Amino acid sequence: MPRYIISYDIANDTRRRRVADCLDSYGDRVLESVFELKVSQALLGRCMRQVKAQLNLAEDEVAVYRLCATCEAARSYLGANQSKREIGDEQVFIA
């Protein structure tokens, strides 16, 4: 299943919290404004529709990057959370 990195810059605290909550239900937070998702393209589309509904498109930004297999294998972490994870091995259930 493909992996995606999603980062955001959201001006309003309420919108930022709602977007983070939405992304957290699909994947894992790796940094304060960065999530990693291991989801199908269809589930990513559903997630992005939910995220978009929370945004003020004139003020907020969300970036989505797909990780290729080579990039995924080469990722690394430095700092406090470096030993934290193998992201995306959990199962995601969306009602």
All heavy atoms as an XYZ file, in Angstrom:
754
protein
N       0.850     -1.173      0.000
C       0.000      0.000      0.000
C       0.900      1.242      0.000
O       1.899      1.273      0.703
C      -0.900     -0.022      1.227
C      -2.037      0.939      1.092
S      -3.403      0.704      2.251
C      -3.677     -1.019      2.251
N       0.555      2.252     -0.773
C       1.408      3.445     -0.850
C       1.433      4.252      0.448
O       0.488      4.223      1.220
C       0.786      4.264     -1.983
C      -0.511      3.646     -2.302
C      -0.584      2.316     -1.659
N       2.530      4.940      0.631
C       2.691      5.849      1.781
C       2.705      7.279      1.281
O       3.231      7.566      0.211
C       3.996      5.565      2.511
C       4.017      4.256      3.224
C       5.340      4.108      3.983
N       5.509      2.771      4.469
C       5.345      2.415      5.743
N       5.020      3.312      6.630
N       5.521      1.171      6.105
N       2.160      8.157      2.101
C       2.089      9.578      1.778
C       2.551     10.386      2.974
O       2.274     10.026      4.124
C       0.658      9.993      1.433
C       0.087      9.247      0.257
C      -0.595      8.048      0.431
C       0.241      9.738     -1.030
C      -1.105      7.354     -0.653
C      -0.272      9.044     -2.116
C      -0.939      7.857     -1.918
O      -1.447      7.169     -2.989
N       3.241     11.475      2.695
C       3.587     12.465      3.702
C       2.655     13.648      3.478
O       2.527     14.144      2.347
C       5.052     12.937      3.568
C       6.015     11.766      3.750
C       5.356     14.074      4.532
C       5.999     11.157      5.123
N       2.013     14.097      4.535
C       1.111     15.245      4.449
C       1.564     16.261      5.475
O       1.716     15.945      6.659
C      -0.351     14.830      4.704
C      -0.755     13.791      3.671
C      -1.267     16.061      4.658
C      -2.118     13.213      3.877
N       1.821     17.467      5.001
C       2.214     18.554      5.895
C       1.251     19.708      5.697
O       0.605     19.832      4.661
C       3.650     18.991      5.626
O       3.779     19.490      4.321
N       1.154     20.549      6.698
C       0.209     21.656      6.596
C       0.726     22.890      7.306
O       1.539     22.825      8.219
C      -1.167     21.261      7.124
C      -1.181     20.730      8.545
C      -1.192     21.589      9.639
C      -1.188     19.370      8.783
C      -1.211     21.096     10.929
C      -1.216     18.863     10.065
C      -1.228     19.740     11.145
O      -1.238     19.254     12.416
N       0.211     24.019      6.852
C       0.435     25.320      7.468
C      -0.944     25.960      7.550
O      -1.478     26.423      6.539
C       1.395     26.147      6.619
C       1.794     27.450      7.300
O       1.401     27.667      8.460
O       2.490     28.252      6.655
N      -1.525     25.936      8.725
C      -2.902     26.388      8.909
C      -2.913     27.512      9.933
O      -2.406     27.357     11.054
C      -3.799     25.212      9.339
C      -3.789     24.165      8.222
C      -5.212     25.692      9.661
C      -4.542     22.912      8.521
N      -3.496     28.630      9.552
C      -3.434     29.858     10.336
C      -4.258     29.820     11.621
O      -3.875     30.411     12.622
C      -3.871     31.039      9.473
N      -5.375     29.137     11.615
C      -6.331     29.185     12.722
C      -6.194     27.940     13.601
O      -6.152     26.812     13.092
C      -7.745     29.290     12.122
C      -8.822     29.248     13.162
O      -9.235     28.169     13.561
N      -9.286     30.416     13.570
N      -6.159     28.124     14.920
C      -5.982     27.000     15.846
C      -7.091     25.955     15.719
O      -6.821     24.759     15.753
C      -5.935     27.500     17.294
C      -4.655     28.240     17.623
O      -3.651     28.066     16.896
O      -4.652     28.989     18.617
N      -8.321     26.398     15.605
C      -9.447     25.463     15.511
C      -9.356     24.631     14.239
O      -9.503     23.399     14.279
C     -10.790     26.214     15.567
O     -10.852     26.937     16.809
C     -11.963     25.264     15.476
N      -9.108     25.278     13.111
C      -8.973     24.541     11.847
C      -7.782     23.600     11.896
O      -7.855     22.451     11.443
C      -8.844     25.507     10.661
C     -10.106     26.273     10.350
C     -10.054     26.955      8.998
N      -8.891     27.754      8.737
C      -8.772     29.058      8.973
N      -9.770     29.741      9.498
N      -7.668     29.699      8.662
N      -6.684     24.069     12.457
C      -5.469     23.249     12.554
C      -5.740     21.997     13.402
O      -5.362     20.887     13.033
C      -4.322     24.063     13.147
C      -3.007     23.348     13.160
C      -1.824     24.243     13.538
N      -2.062     25.102     14.672
C      -2.239     26.429     14.587
N      -2.198     27.046     13.422
N      -2.454     27.143     15.675
N      -6.433     22.134     14.497
C      -6.755     21.004     15.361
C      -7.680     20.014     14.636
O      -7.496     18.805     14.718
C      -7.405     21.508     16.650
C      -7.596     20.475     17.716
C      -8.034     21.051     19.071
N      -8.851     22.239     19.014
C      -8.416     23.492     19.241
N      -7.155     23.703     19.518
N      -9.234     24.516     19.181
N      -8.662     20.532     13.897
C      -9.580     19.660     13.161
C      -8.850     18.879     12.064
O      -9.110     17.693     11.858
C     -10.722     20.466     12.565
C     -11.707     20.933     13.596
C     -12.802     21.733     12.962
N     -13.708     22.246     13.987
C     -14.529     23.258     13.812
N     -14.596     23.870     12.641
N     -15.310     23.658     14.794
N      -7.945     19.541     11.362
C      -7.169     18.865     10.323
C      -6.269     17.807     10.954
O      -6.185     16.681     10.464
C      -6.355     19.873      9.482
C      -5.320     19.170      8.622
C      -7.299     20.705      8.620
N      -5.620     18.147     12.050
C      -4.751     17.175     12.729
C      -5.559     15.969     13.202
O      -5.118     14.822     13.053
C      -4.035     17.834     13.901
N      -6.738     16.198     13.751
C      -7.588     15.094     14.199
C      -7.979     14.205     13.026
O      -7.987     12.977     13.136
C      -8.844     15.616     14.898
C      -8.557     16.212     16.266
O      -7.447     15.999     16.804
O      -9.452     16.908     16.801
N      -8.316     14.821     11.910
C      -8.685     14.057     10.719
C      -7.505     13.212     10.249
O      -7.641     11.999     10.039
C      -9.138     15.005      9.606
S      -9.558     14.155      8.072
N      -6.343     13.815     10.098
C      -5.168     13.086      9.627
C      -4.762     11.989     10.604
O      -4.333     10.913     10.194
C      -4.009     14.045      9.382
C      -4.201     15.017      8.218
C      -3.073     16.044      8.186
C      -4.305     14.267      6.901
N      -4.929     12.253     11.885
C      -4.574     11.271     12.901
C      -5.442     10.022     12.795
O      -5.009      8.931     13.157
C      -4.697     11.893     14.285
C      -4.019     11.068     15.347
O      -2.902     10.572     15.097
O      -4.610     10.920     16.437
N      -6.648     10.165     12.271
C      -7.516      8.998     12.122
C      -7.134      8.149     10.900
O      -7.620      7.034     10.753
C      -8.983      9.415     12.043
O      -9.242     10.120     10.856
N      -6.253      8.662     10.042
C      -5.814      7.928      8.853
C      -4.362      7.475      8.931
O      -3.936      6.627      8.156
C      -5.973      8.795      7.603
C      -7.396      8.967      7.159
C      -8.169     10.010      7.642
C      -7.974      8.084      6.247
C      -9.488     10.182      7.226
C      -9.284      8.247      5.832
C     -10.037      9.296      6.331
O     -11.338      9.453      5.926
N      -3.567      8.100      9.799
C      -2.146      7.778      9.831
C      -1.503      8.214     11.123
O      -2.165      8.334     12.152
N      -0.215      8.478     11.068
C       0.575      8.797     12.252
C       1.218     10.171     12.133
O       1.769     10.521     11.085
C       1.688      7.763     12.433
C       1.139      6.384     12.688
O       0.333      6.239     13.620
O       1.511      5.449     11.949
N       1.193     10.902     13.225
C       1.898     12.181     13.280
C       3.380     11.885     13.460
O       3.763     11.141     14.360
C       1.396     13.010     14.455
C       1.986     14.400     14.506
C       1.613     15.127     15.788
N       0.200     15.359     15.924
C      -0.399     16.537     15.688
N       0.308     17.570     15.301
N      -1.690     16.661     15.859
N       4.198     12.443     12.575
C       5.646     12.258     12.705
C       6.332     13.522     13.196
O       7.412     13.449     13.764
C       6.293     11.760     11.391
C       5.800     10.352     11.072
C       6.033     12.674     10.238
N       5.723     14.663     12.974
C       6.166     15.945     13.509
C       4.909     16.768     13.794
O       3.805     16.366     13.430
C       7.069     16.692     12.521
C       8.416     16.036     12.214
C       9.108     16.767     11.068
C       9.302     16.013     13.431
N       5.071     17.912     14.379
C       3.919     18.714     14.790
C       2.914     18.945     13.663
O       1.715     18.828     13.859
C       4.388     20.067     15.352
C       3.296     20.838     16.036
C       2.741     20.162     17.286
O       3.485     19.448     17.980
O       1.540     20.345     17.559
N       3.377     19.261     12.479
C       2.484     19.539     11.346
C       2.712     18.578     10.186
O       2.481     18.928      9.032
C       2.696     20.980     10.862
O       2.392     21.889     11.890
N       3.176     17.371     10.492
C       3.494     16.396      9.450
C       2.950     15.025      9.843
O       3.184     14.555     10.962
C       5.017     16.290      9.224
C       5.338     15.273      8.141
C       5.611     17.650      8.885
N       2.235     14.406      8.916
C       1.682     13.076      9.127
C       2.172     12.142      8.037
O       2.447     12.574      6.917
C       0.147     13.121      9.089
C      -0.457     13.659     10.348
C      -0.487     15.018     10.598
C      -0.998     12.796     11.290
C      -1.040     15.509     11.769
C      -1.554     13.283     12.454
C      -1.579     14.638     12.694
N       2.260     10.863      8.366
C       2.575      9.840      7.390
C       1.405      8.869      7.354
O       0.970      8.366      8.391
C       3.860      9.106      7.756
C       4.312      8.144      6.682
C       5.699      7.572      6.931
O       6.532      8.240      7.573
O       5.940      6.435      6.481
N       0.885      8.640      6.156
C      -0.257      7.757      5.965
C       0.130      6.595      5.074
O       0.845      6.787      4.090
C      -1.422      8.496      5.296
C      -2.280      9.434      6.137
C      -1.490     10.589      6.705
C      -3.432      9.951      5.315
N      -0.321      5.420      5.411
C      -0.165      4.238      4.566
C      -1.580      3.797      4.223
O      -2.221      3.063      4.976
C       0.589      3.141      5.313
C       0.881      1.926      4.458
C       1.684      0.916      5.248
C       2.000     -0.302      4.403
N       2.722     -1.314      5.188
N      -2.082      4.314      3.101
C      -3.478      4.123      2.721
C      -3.595      3.920      1.215
O      -2.692      4.279      0.460
C      -4.352      5.336      3.133
C      -4.416      5.485      4.644
C      -3.841      6.625      2.501
N      -4.725      3.384      0.798
C      -4.999      3.263     -0.631
C      -5.267      4.647     -1.219
O      -5.545      5.604     -0.484
C      -6.223      2.375     -0.850
O      -7.379      3.022     -0.344
N      -5.216      4.733     -2.519
C      -5.511      5.989     -3.206
C      -6.940      6.440     -2.890
O      -7.191      7.619     -2.680
C      -5.334      5.818     -4.714
C      -5.579      7.072     -5.507
C      -4.304      7.636     -6.068
O      -3.314      6.942     -6.153
N      -4.333      8.869     -6.452
N      -7.869      5.488     -2.833
C      -9.263      5.820     -2.532
C      -9.406      6.389     -1.124
O     -10.108      7.389     -0.917
C     -10.146      4.585     -2.693
N      -8.716      5.785     -0.162
C      -8.786      6.277      1.209
C      -8.094      7.629      1.334
O      -8.559      8.498      2.078
C      -8.172      5.249      2.157
C      -8.638      5.287      3.601
C     -10.154      5.251      3.713
C      -8.020      4.139      4.375
N      -7.003      7.832      0.602
C      -6.352      9.141      0.591
C      -7.310     10.193      0.057
O      -7.403     11.289      0.613
C      -5.080      9.115     -0.254
C      -4.376     10.462     -0.372
C      -3.784     10.900      0.963
C      -3.315     10.422     -1.448
N      -8.031      9.879     -1.014
C      -8.997     10.824     -1.564
C     -10.064     11.185     -0.557
O     -10.423     12.366     -0.408
N     -10.549     10.202      0.166
C     -11.561     10.462      1.202
C     -10.993     11.363      2.296
O     -11.630     12.319      2.733
C     -12.012      9.127      1.786
C     -13.076      9.242      2.828
C     -13.505      7.868      3.268
N     -14.502      7.967      4.299
C     -15.112      6.949      4.835
N     -14.855      5.726      4.403
N     -15.987      7.115      5.788
N      -9.786     11.058      2.722
C      -9.121     11.865      3.745
C      -8.958     13.307      3.278
O      -9.258     14.248      4.015
C      -7.770     11.249      4.078
S      -6.760     12.205      5.217
N      -8.492     13.488      2.040
C      -8.255     14.837      1.531
C      -9.563     15.627      1.382
O      -9.584     16.840      1.597
C      -7.501     14.793      0.200
C      -6.052     14.353      0.316
S      -5.045     15.461      1.356
C      -5.104     14.659      2.940
N     -10.647     14.975      1.042
C     -11.942     15.664      0.995
C     -12.343     16.147      2.382
O     -12.833     17.268      2.547
C     -13.016     14.750      0.406
C     -12.892     14.574     -1.107
C     -14.080     13.843     -1.701
N     -14.226     12.469     -1.201
C     -13.560     11.423     -1.666
N     -12.681     11.569     -2.656
N     -13.769     10.213     -1.170
N     -12.100     15.319      3.392
C     -12.410     15.715      4.767
C     -11.509     16.862      5.228
O     -11.966     17.783      5.895
C     -12.287     14.515      5.702
C     -13.356     13.476      5.468
C     -13.143     12.221      6.291
O     -12.135     12.072      7.002
N     -14.082     11.302      6.206
N     -10.241     16.787      4.882
C      -9.308     17.865      5.234
C      -9.716     19.161      4.546
O      -9.799     20.219      5.176
C      -7.856     17.479      4.872
C      -6.939     18.689      4.901
C      -7.346     16.392      5.810
N      -9.998     19.089      3.260
C     -10.364     20.283      2.492
C     -11.583     20.977      3.080
O     -11.663     22.212      3.100
C     -10.616     19.924      1.035
C     -10.865     21.128      0.151
C     -11.038     20.717     -1.298
C     -11.280     21.938     -2.164
N     -11.472     21.562     -3.575
N     -12.514     20.208      3.604
C     -13.728     20.783      4.198
C     -13.417     21.626      5.431
O     -14.207     22.494      5.803
C     -14.703     19.666      4.561
N     -12.251     21.409      6.038
C     -11.866     22.164      7.236
C     -11.064     23.425      6.921
O     -10.861     24.270      7.783
C     -11.035     21.274      8.176
C     -11.716     20.012      8.595
C     -13.026     20.266      9.303
O     -13.168     21.197     10.084
N     -14.013     19.427      9.024
N     -10.592     23.558      5.699
C      -9.646     24.625      5.358
C     -10.316     25.923      4.942
O     -11.414     25.923      4.407
C      -8.749     24.166      4.204
C      -7.880     22.939      4.426
C      -7.115     22.613      3.160
C      -6.951     23.133      5.597
N      -9.600     26.999      5.154
C      -9.875     28.273      4.506
C      -8.827     28.346      3.393
O      -7.648     28.581      3.656
C      -9.716     29.427      5.482
C      -9.900     30.774      4.826
O      -9.652     30.943      3.633
N     -10.322     31.750      5.602
N      -9.246     28.114      2.165
C      -8.290     27.986      1.057
C      -7.529     29.275      0.766
O      -6.498     29.247      0.105
C      -9.004     27.477     -0.190
C      -9.603     26.066     -0.037
C     -10.363     25.669     -1.301
C      -8.530     25.055      0.293
N      -8.011     30.400      1.272
C      -7.303     31.665      1.100
C      -6.169     31.831      2.113
O      -5.275     32.649      1.911
C      -8.280     32.832      1.220
N      -6.194     31.056      3.197
C      -5.208     31.223      4.268
C      -4.357     29.987      4.541
O      -3.243     30.111      5.031
C      -5.911     31.596      5.579
C      -6.617     32.915      5.558
C      -7.283     33.215      6.889
O      -7.139     32.430      7.847
O      -7.967     34.250      6.969
N      -4.887     28.804      4.292
C      -4.250     27.562      4.717
C      -3.611     26.831      3.546
O      -4.014     27.002      2.396
C      -5.290     26.640      5.362
C      -6.012     27.301      6.526
O      -5.418     28.168      7.192
O      -7.185     26.938      6.767
N      -2.626     25.983      3.875
C      -1.960     25.175      2.858
C      -1.754     23.757      3.377
O      -1.440     23.559      4.543
C      -0.585     25.746      2.524
C      -0.625     27.113      1.867
C       0.768     27.596      1.569
O       1.274     27.264      0.480
O       1.344     28.282      2.430
N      -1.948     22.804      2.483
C      -1.682     21.395      2.771
C      -0.885     20.850      1.592
O      -1.229     21.091      0.439
C      -2.998     20.599      2.948
C      -2.703     19.115      3.115
C      -3.790     21.137      4.136
N       0.179     20.121      1.903
C       0.998     19.501      0.855
C       0.971     17.992      1.048
O       1.082     17.499      2.171
C       2.430     20.017      0.917
N       0.823     17.258     -0.057
C       0.785     15.797     -0.034
C       1.905     15.283     -0.935
O       2.004     15.691     -2.090
C      -0.574     15.257     -0.542
C      -0.593     13.738     -0.518
C      -1.716     15.842      0.265
N       2.735     14.399     -0.394
C       3.836     13.812     -1.142
C       3.715     12.294     -1.071
O       3.578     11.734      0.020
C       5.194     14.198     -0.538
C       5.402     15.678     -0.405
C       5.049     16.336      0.773
C       5.942     16.406     -1.452
C       5.238     17.704      0.898
C       6.130     17.774     -1.328
C       5.778     18.425     -0.151
O       5.959     19.772     -0.023
N       3.766     11.638     -2.204
C       3.770     10.180     -2.209
C       5.207      9.714     -2.096
O       6.095     10.211     -2.800
C       3.144      9.633     -3.491
C       3.103      8.124     -3.472
C       2.368      7.550     -4.629
N       2.441      6.094     -4.527
C       1.740      5.280     -5.269
N       0.900      5.751     -6.161
N       1.866      3.988     -5.121
N       5.441      8.742     -1.224
C       6.771      8.166     -1.074
C       6.916      6.978     -2.004
O       6.151      6.021     -1.918
C       6.994      7.686      0.368
C       7.164      8.737      1.441
C       7.372      8.061      2.797
C       8.338      9.641      1.133
N       7.897      7.022     -2.880
C       8.194      5.855     -3.707
C       8.915      4.833     -2.822
O       9.351      5.147     -1.715
C       9.049      6.248     -4.905
S      10.721      6.756     -4.488
N       9.050      3.617     -3.292
C       9.677      2.563     -2.499
C      11.120      2.916     -2.134
O      11.563      2.659     -1.014
C       9.628      1.249     -3.258
N      11.843      3.527     -3.051
C      13.222      3.917     -2.776
C      13.276      4.983     -1.692
O      14.092      4.904     -0.772
C      13.902      4.438     -4.058
O      13.848      3.408     -5.043
C      15.335      4.842     -3.798
N      12.390      5.976     -1.795
C      12.348      7.042     -0.788
C      11.943      6.494      0.574
O      12.494      6.883      1.602
C      11.363      8.124     -1.203
S      11.830      8.967     -2.717
N      10.977      5.592      0.566
C      10.518      4.991      1.816
C      11.649      4.240      2.504
O      11.852      4.363      3.711
C       9.349      4.045      1.528
C       8.756      3.427      2.744
C       7.616      2.485      2.408
O       7.000      2.626      1.353
O       7.365      1.596      3.236
N      12.409      3.493      1.749
C      13.514      2.716      2.312
C      14.628      3.616      2.831
O      15.352      3.239      3.753
C      14.062      1.758      1.261
N      14.767      4.799      2.260
C      15.861      5.700      2.623
C      15.488      6.700      3.717
O      16.328      7.471      4.149
C      16.331      6.462      1.383
N      14.245      6.697      4.182
C      13.846      7.678      5.195
C      14.583      7.401      6.495
O      14.948      6.266      6.805
C      12.341      7.664      5.401
C      11.841      6.449      6.090
C      10.358      6.404      6.182
N      10.051      5.067      6.704
C       8.918      4.680      7.109
N       7.903      5.491      7.038
N       8.742      3.482      7.583
N      14.799      8.457      7.252
C      15.457      8.328      8.549
C      14.934      9.410      9.478
O      14.334     10.386      9.039
C      16.979      8.435      8.396
O      17.319      9.696      7.879
N      15.168      9.218     10.753
C      14.714     10.161     11.769
C      15.889     10.559     12.633
O      16.732      9.723     12.944
C      13.632      9.521     12.649
C      12.421      9.058     11.890
C      12.294      7.740     11.476
C      11.403      9.946     11.579
C      11.184      7.317     10.772
C      10.289      9.531     10.883
C      10.182      8.211     10.484
O       9.086      7.804      9.790
N      15.916     11.796     13.037
C      16.919     12.301     13.970
C      16.203     12.957     15.135
O      15.118     13.510     14.968
C      17.822     13.340     13.293
C      18.609     12.870     12.072
C      19.325     14.046     11.432
C      19.606     11.798     12.470
N      16.797     12.897     16.297
C      16.223     13.613     17.427
C      15.382     12.738     18.337
O      15.483     11.514     18.334
N      14.517     13.386     19.080
C      13.778     12.765     20.180
C      12.935     11.574     19.756
O      12.759     10.639     20.527
C      12.891     13.807     20.867
N      12.388     11.567     18.561
C      11.486     10.497     18.138
C      12.118      9.502     17.186
O      11.424      8.752     16.526
C      10.246     11.112     17.474
C       9.401     11.846     18.471
O       9.267     11.419     19.607
N       8.844     12.962     18.064
N      13.440      9.465     17.132
C      14.104      8.637     16.132
C      13.830      7.149     16.283
O      13.821      6.422     15.294
C      15.603      8.901     16.131
C      16.306      8.503     17.413
C      17.758      8.856     17.371
O      18.321      9.036     16.310
N      18.381      8.956     18.518
N      13.583      6.663     17.465
C      13.351      5.230     17.649
C      11.871      4.909     17.745
O      11.491      3.823     18.131
C      14.058      4.768     18.928
O      13.498      5.445     20.040
N      11.045      5.840     17.370
C       9.624      5.794     17.661
C       8.838      4.746     16.898
O       7.926      4.156     17.430
C       9.033      7.180     17.388
C       7.574      7.303     17.685
C       7.119      8.718     17.439
C       5.655      8.867     17.712
N       5.185     10.192     17.447
N       9.113      4.463     15.630
C       8.065      3.852     14.853
C       8.466      3.020     13.658
O       9.520      3.164     13.118
C       7.179      4.950     14.321
C       8.018      6.015     13.612
C       7.300      7.189     13.133
N       6.960      8.365     13.764
C       7.667      9.189     14.476
N       8.843      8.917     14.851
N       7.191     10.319     14.880
N       7.520      2.211     13.335
C       7.382      1.685     11.984
C       5.977      2.074     11.593
O       4.995      1.475     12.018
C       7.584      0.177     11.932
C       7.464     -0.379     10.520
C       8.299      0.371      9.487
O       9.460      0.719      9.750
O       7.774      0.629      8.391
N       5.866      3.124     10.834
C       4.593      3.763     10.534
C       3.781      2.963      9.534
O       4.308      2.430      8.584
C       4.845      5.190     10.027
C       5.410      5.999     11.183
C       3.594      5.829      9.458
C       5.882      7.341     10.828
N       2.493      2.935      9.788
C       1.570      2.376      8.826
C       1.325      0.890      8.955
O       0.589      0.322      8.163
N       1.897      0.256      9.956
C       1.677     -1.165     10.108
C       0.364     -1.471     10.820
O      -0.093     -2.592     10.818
C       2.838     -1.817     10.853
C       4.071     -1.897      9.975
O       3.920     -1.818      8.740
O       5.165     -2.021     10.518
N      -0.222     -0.457     11.433
C      -1.513     -0.656     12.061
C      -2.607     -0.658     11.004
O      -2.403     -0.203      9.890
C      -1.801      0.465     13.091
C      -1.999      1.832     12.483
C      -0.717      2.538     12.075
O       0.362      2.111     12.468
O      -0.810      3.531     11.359
N      -3.761     -1.158     11.343
C      -4.881     -1.153     10.426
C      -5.740      0.063     10.698
O      -5.907      0.454     11.850
C      -5.702     -2.421     10.558
C      -4.937     -3.645     10.097
C      -5.829     -4.870     10.040
O      -7.024     -4.794     10.220
N      -5.215     -6.004      9.777
N      -6.275      0.658      9.637
C      -7.125      1.833      9.765
C      -8.559      1.415      9.447
O      -8.818      0.806      8.415
C      -6.680      2.948      8.787
C      -7.621      4.123      8.851
C      -5.256      3.356      9.082
N      -9.461      1.735     10.353
C     -10.882      1.455     10.138
C     -11.633      2.772     10.187
O     -11.575      3.482     11.179
C     -11.422      0.523     11.220
C     -10.774     -0.834     11.208
C      -9.738     -1.123     12.068
C     -11.201     -1.793     10.308
C      -9.136     -2.367     12.034
C     -10.586     -3.038     10.278
C      -9.555     -3.322     11.146
N     -12.297      3.106      9.108
C     -13.073      4.337      9.006
C     -14.542      3.960      8.892
O     -14.928      3.214      7.998
C     -12.643      5.180      7.788
C     -11.140      5.407      7.785
C     -13.416      6.473      7.715
C     -10.600      6.220      8.913
N     -15.345      4.500      9.780
C     -16.781      4.185      9.739
C     -17.508      5.110      8.790
O     -17.129      6.166      8.476
C     -17.369      4.324     11.130
